């Protein structure tokens, strides 16, 4: 009935403002690269390194050796240096699928009966053969194919009288004596009208990357968001709608659908991290675009295009460690696509590597000579770092470490401070640089907009440069200024969004200025700006502009420049001389 009021009184009206609109996925940094496990091609946020390990794994075997991908090493250093959110996109070299649960039995439907349909089927969110735990069992119910990276399922507390059961997701490497339970769900129901319906509680959504008119996007299927971190419901074969009759008795046609207590594994997943027949190259041995940690550069193309969507993904630096511009071909094109993405978005930077391990300085200069943009930066040389998972010392390209330096810089200062030097540019987990650069080496590199990584006694390995790849000399040839502009544009654009469709008059303009000026003043107080001015009045909004439904604002900024060249004059005076005041 409509809510109305006729006689004097008070009418309380409900306004439902709880509708949730989808917001962009926001992260401090984004990384594209191979991982041990996880969703393929779907950018996903992780907020700690342990969460990264749960979703994407850490070490893996290739041949007889244990390795860690650059992606994992970068994630560790990013979080270890104060990073709070990382957007990870896994790339692979072939088609991957999820693992599905082995047969889940019910009292009326068992694997050996003519009614051999399981009441429901689960599948892993992570994809690839590594998720397969199906196989022979050992002592104490161990799965010989079980590992810390895959899972097994178990049904407990099955009760046909209540129509409920509980589901445990266990680690694939555990045993029945010492189970390692990752998640517990229950009591669950197969009644779609119940609040504890299994699809509602666990989730059944899956994501795929689709394209339309050359643009990539994520296609979502399934009605219920995934609340489990490990599995989703692939399908329910034996639902029990309205499980109880009018007097509260279970309907006999449904009681046989309730799963019985038991456990099983996951299998039938496809996709190898290192494709069959490939002898993968890792660390300093990466030289070919066809073998970047076992995959080719073409595997990155789709993910780079997907991350171009600024309405869906918000981050401030993008890396793809292992892609080297001097590989040429698809690798070179992929890096250019990353840079074009940054320039078109205008709200992030790209950090990339130009050269293979053991390159000469002349080669590094040639490999960067063709770039001219303030939205990208490159560093050299490679560095040796401690693998967080194996404790081995391994060579990694500089881009692997730089997001961690940016995170540390932002954590103790702000984006408009230079992420370089002894105060904010030390690579804390690096043990040595590929080369100990001389002053002349550093000068040569810096003049060509390559940021040198230096080695200092009693200090360690330090980033000693903060140039973008912009050739023309201006404020934007420095990383701290480019990152300042990214920060300001992001904040001010969000404020401006709230003024769209407002009245184009003095009140609106003054409200805009009242929102922007205090923010810019705070940035100035934090050493980001030396001066600023915002103009939004009749001078830049004459009648013809207003009549075109435009609101024009002009923002003038004087970024604070960094002291990169400190000149000290030491004057030797004779005895008895007077010091100048």
N, C-alpha and C positions, 0 to 999 in steps of 0.2 A: 504494500500500500504506500502511496506517495506521502511524504512527510509535509504536512501543511499546518498553518496556524491561522485561526480566524479571530478568536477572542484574545485579549491581552494575556501574555504569558511568555514563557521562554521555550524555545524549540532547540533541542540539541540534535544536530545533524552529523551523521558519520560521513567523512570523506576518506576513502581508502587511498592513501598515498604510499602504500607499501610495495607498489609494483617495482620490480628490480630490472633496471636496464643493464645490458651487457657493457662492461667497461673494457678498455684496452688492457691487455696483459702488460704489466709494467715491471721493468727490471732495470738494474743498474748497468748490466752488460749482457751482450748476446754472443753466443759461441756456436759455430757450426762445425761439426766434425763427427768422426766415428766414435761409438761407445760400445761397451761390452754387451749391454742389453738396453731395453727401453722401447718406447714408441718410436716408430720410424717416420721421420719427416714432419713431426708435429711439435712445434715449439712449446716447451713446457718449463714452467718456473720451478726452480729449486731455491731454498732459502738457507740451507746449510750443506756442508760437505757430506755429512752422514746421510742427509736426504738424497743428495746426488748419488751416493753409493747405492742406496736402496733402489733408486729408480734406474740408474745407468751402469752400476757395477764399477769395478776398479781394474783388477789385473785379468789377464787372459793368457792362454797358451797359444803360441804360434810355432809349429815345429816342436822342439823340445825346450824352448825358452819361454820365460814369463815376461810379458811386456805390459806397459801402461800407455794408453793413448795420450796424445797431447791434450785432448779435451779434458781428461781427468786431471792431469797435472795442472792445467790452467785453472780448473775449477777449485782445486785445493788451494792454490796460491791466492786466488781471488778471495775466497772466504777467510783464509788465514790472515789476510791483510785488512779485514774489516768489511769486505763486501757483504751486502745483505740480501741480494736477489740476483739470480743468474738465469737467463733464458737460454735453454739448451735445445738444439735441434740436431737429432741424430741422423747421420747419412750412412748409407750402406751401398754395397756393390752389386746386389742382386735383389730379386723379389723376396720379401719376408712375410711370414704369416704368424698368427698367434697360436699357442698350444691350447688344445681343448682337453677337458677333463675325461678321464677314463669312465667306464660305465658306472653310473650311480644307480644302485638298485633300490627298488621299493618292494613291499611285501607282495604285490600283485605283478610286478614287472621285474624280472631278473634276467641277467645276461643269458642264462641257459633256457629260458622259457620262450614259448611262442610270442609272448608279449614283451619283446625285447627293446622297448622304448624307455629310455631313462626319463624320470619325471622332469628333470631339467639338465641343462648342459652349461658348464662354466668355460670361460676361456681367459687366458692371461692377457693383461694389458700390454705387457712387454712382448716383443716379437723376436723370432729367430729360433734356430735349432737349440740354442743354449737353454731354452725354456723347457725342453723335453726332459721329463723325469721318468717316463714310462720305461719299464724294462724289468729284468730279473730282480728279485728281492734277496737280500742277504740276511744275516742273523739279526734278530730283534726288530725285524720289519724294516731294515734299512733299504733304501732304493739305490741300487748300484749305479744308476744314472742320475741320482740326486746330487745336488750341489748347493752351494750357498747362493747361487744366482737363480735357481728355479724353485718350484713349489710342489706341494702335495695337498690334497684336500681330505677332510674327515667330517663325517656326519656323526653327531652325538645328540643325546637327549631326544631321540625321535619318539613321538607320542601321537598315535592315531586318534586317541580320545580328544586331544586338544587341537589336533591338526597342525602341530608345530614340530620344529626340529631346530638344531643349531648347527652352524657350519664353522669349521676351523680351517684357516689357511696356515699351513705349516711350511717350514723351510725344507727344501728337498733333500738336504743332507742330514736330517735328524733321524731318530729312531723311535720306535714305540716306547722304549724304556725312558729315553730322555727327549721327549718331543720339544721342538722349538716352535712355539705358536706365534705367528706374526699377527694374525687378526682373529677375532672371535665375533661371530654374527649370530644373533638369535635372542629370543625364539623367532624363527622365520615361518612363513606360511606360503602356500601355493594358491591362496585365495586372492584374486586380483582386487577384490573389494575390501581387503583387510589392510590396515595401516602397516602391518609387518610383512606384506607381500614381498617375496624375495627380490624382485626386480626394483621395487621402490627403495628397499633398504640398501642393497649392494650396488645397484645401478646396472644399466644395460647399454650405455651409449658408446659408440665407436666413432672415430674420426678418420677421415681420409682427405688427402690433398686433391683438390679438383681445380680445373682451369676453365675460364670463360673469356673468350676474346683476348687470349694471351695473358690474362691476369690469373694468379693463383689464389686460392682461398681454401679454407677448411670446411669440408662438408660433414655435418654432424647427423648421425642417425641414432635412433633409440629415444625412448620417452623419459628415461630417468637418469639423472647425472650419476657418475661413478663416485661412490663414497668409499669404496675399497681402493687401496693403493696398488693392489696386485691383480685382481680378477674382476671380471664383469659377467653378468648372466648373458650367455649367448642366445639361449632360447628356453622357454618353458613348454614342455610337451604335454604335461598332465596337470593343467590348472584345476583348482577346486573352488569354483565360484560359489559363494554362499555355502560354505562347508557345513554349517549347522542348519537343521530344519527349524520350524517355528517353535518347537519346544526345547531347542538347544541340544538335540542329539545329532552326532555326525551322520551325514548321509552315506549310506553303505557304498554307493557307487564311487565315492571319493576316498574312503579310508585306505584303499589299497595303493593310492598314489603317493602317500607320504613316504619319503625315503627311509630306509632302515639304517641303523648304525653301521658304519663301516668307513673305510678310507681308500684312497686311490691316488692316482698321479695325473700328470698332464703330458700330452704327446701330440704328434702329427704336425708340429710347427716346422716351417721350412725357412731356410736362409742362413748362410754361413757368413760370419764376420770377415773371414778371408776366403774368397771364392775358390772353388776347387781348381787345382792346377796353378795357383798363384803362389809364388814364393815372396812373401810380403817384405817390404823394406821399412825399417823403423829408424827413428832418431836421425843421426847424422847421415845415414845411408839413403835418405829420401832424395832422389835426384830426378825422377821421372813423373810426369803428370799421370801416367798410367799405373803408378804404384805408390800411392800416398798412404802409407800404413795399410796396404792391401787393397785399396780401392782407387778408382780413377777420379780425376778432377770433374768429370761430367756428373758425378753423384752430387755435387754441391749446387748445381745450377738451379734446380727447382726450389731448394730451401732459401737461396738468396732472393729469388723472385717473391717467395711467400713473405719474407721479412720486410719487403718493400712497403707493405700495407701499414701505414702509421696509425690508422684507426683501430687496427687489431693488436698491434704490438708497439710498445713504447720502451725504448732503451737508449742509452747514450753512447755506447761504443760497441762495435761489431768486429769480431775476429774469426778467422778460419785457419788456425795454425796447421801448417803442412802444405797449404797452397803457397807456392812461390812464383813470383811473376816471371823469373827467368826460366821457368819450365816451358814458357810459350804456350801456344795452342789454347786449349780449353781452360787451363789454369790461369793464363794471362787474361783471357776474356772474363773468367769468373771474378777475378780481382777488380777488373774494370767495372763489372756489373755491381759489385759491392760499393765502389766509389760513386757510381751513378745513382745508386740507391740512396746513399748519404746526401748527395747534392740535391736530389729531388725531394727527399723528406725534409732536409734542412734542420733536423733535430738530433743528429747523432754523427759520430765520426767512425772512420774505419782505420784500424791499425793492421798493416799487412807486412809481410816479409818479401824482400825483393830477391834474395840470393840464397843459393845452396850453401851448405856447410863447406868450409875451406875455400871460400871465394876470395879473390884478391880485391883490394879497395877499388881499383880501376873498374873491375866488373860490377861492383856494387853501384858505383857512380853511373855507369852506363845503364844499369837496370832501372834506375830511378829518374833518369834524365827526361823521360817522356811524360812525366806526371806534373800537373799544375792545378792544384786544388787545396783549399784550406780545410776540406772535410776529410783529409786522410793524412796519416803520418807513418813513417817507417823508422825502424831502429836496427842497428847492427853493432857488433856481430852476434852470432849465436852464443848461448851461455850453457854452462853445465849446472844442473840442478839436482837436488836429491829427490828421487822418486818417492812420494809419500807412502806408496803401497809396498814397495820392495826394498826401500832404503838404498837402492843402487844409485850411482851417479850417472846421469844420462844427459846427452846434448839435446837442447830444444831451441827452436827459433825464438827470437825476441818477443814476437807477438804473444807467445804462450804466457809470458810473465807480465806484460804491460798492464792488462786490466787489473791485476793485483796492486800495481803501483798507483793507478788511478783511484782505486778503492781506498788505499791508505791515505792518499792525498786528500780525498774528499772527507775522510773520516776525521782527520786531525785538523784540516783547514777548510777549504771550499773548492769547488770546481775551477774558480778563477785564479787559484794559485798554481804555480808551475809544478807539474808532477815530475820533478827532476831534482838533482843535486843531493847533497849529503843529508839534508833535513827530510826530504820527502821522496827521494828517488832511489834508495838502496834496495837492491834485489836480495832480500833477507835469506832466501833459500838457495841462492846461487853460490856455488863454490869457486867458479872461475869463468872468465869470458874466453871465448875462442882465441882472441888475441889481446895482448896488453898493448893498448893504443898509446902512441906517443902524442905529444901536443900537436905535432905536425899532422898526424893522422886525424886527430879530432878536428883540426881546422879545415882540412880538406873535406871531410865528411859533412861538417856543419855548413860549409859554404854551398854545398849541393843539397842541403835540406835533409840530410840523413842524420838522425840523432845518434850520437855515439854512446856506446856502453863502455864505461871506463873501469879500470881496476885501480884502487887506491890502497896503499898499505895501511893496515890497522882500521880500515873502513870496510872494504870489500868491493863488490861489483855494484856500480852506480850508473844510473842513466844520467848522462851529462849533456842533455840537449832537449829542447822542447819546440822544435820547429814543425809546422805543417809543411805540406808539399807545394804550397803556393809560391810561385816564383817571384811575383811582384812584391816589393817591400812595402808592407803596411802592417797595421796592428794585427790583422788576421793571419799573418805568417807565423804566429805563435799559438801554441796549443792552448795555453791558459786563456787567451782572448777568444779563440774559437769556442771553447767550452763555456766561457762566460756568456757569449751570445746565445748558445744553445740553451743554457739555463734560463736566461732572461726571456727569450722568445717563447719557451715552453710555458713559463709561468704567466706571462702577459697574455699569451694567446688563450689560455684557460680563462683568465679574467674577461677577456674580450668576448668570449663565447656567451657569457651571461648577459651581454648587452645587445645581442642580436635580436631584432624585432622590438626593441624598446623605442620610445619616442625620441626622435632626433631633435633634441632641444637643449637648452642650457643646463637643465637639471641633469639629464643623462650624461652630458659631457663632464660636468663637475663631479658626478658620482664616479665616473671612470677615472678622473684625475685623483680623486680621493682614495681610490683603490691602488693605483699604480705608484704614485709618488712615495708613499711610505715604504713600499717594498724596495724601490730603487734607492731610497735613502738608507735602508738597512744594508743593502749591498755596498753602498759607498762607505758606510761605517766599518764594514768588514773588509775593506781594502780592495774591493772589486772595481770600483769606479773612482776617478778623481773628480768628475763632475757629470751632471746630467741635466736634461731639460725635456719636459713633455709639453707639447703644444696641442691643444684640442679646443678650439674656440671658433669665433666667427671668421678669423683670418684664414683658416684652412678649411672652413665649412661654410662657404658662401651659399646663397640661395640655390644656385644651379647644382651644387654638390648635394644639398639636402633634397632637392627635387628629384635627383637620381637615386634616392634612397641609400646614400652613402654617408658614412661617418668616418672622417679622416683624422688620424692622429699622427703626429710626428714626434719621434723619440730620438733625442740627440744624446750620445754617450761618449765619454772619454774614458776608455779602459785604462786601468792601472798597468803600466808596463813593468816588466821584471828587470832586475839588475843582473845581467848576464856577463857583463864585461866590467870588472872592477879594476880600476887603475890606481895604483898607490905609488906616490913619489917619495922616495927616501932621500932626504937631503943631508949630506954630511957637512957639519959646520966646524970651524976651528975652535979650539979652547977659548973660552971667554966671550964667544959670540952670544948675542941676545936672540932668543927665539922670537919669531914674529907672533904678534898677538892675534 
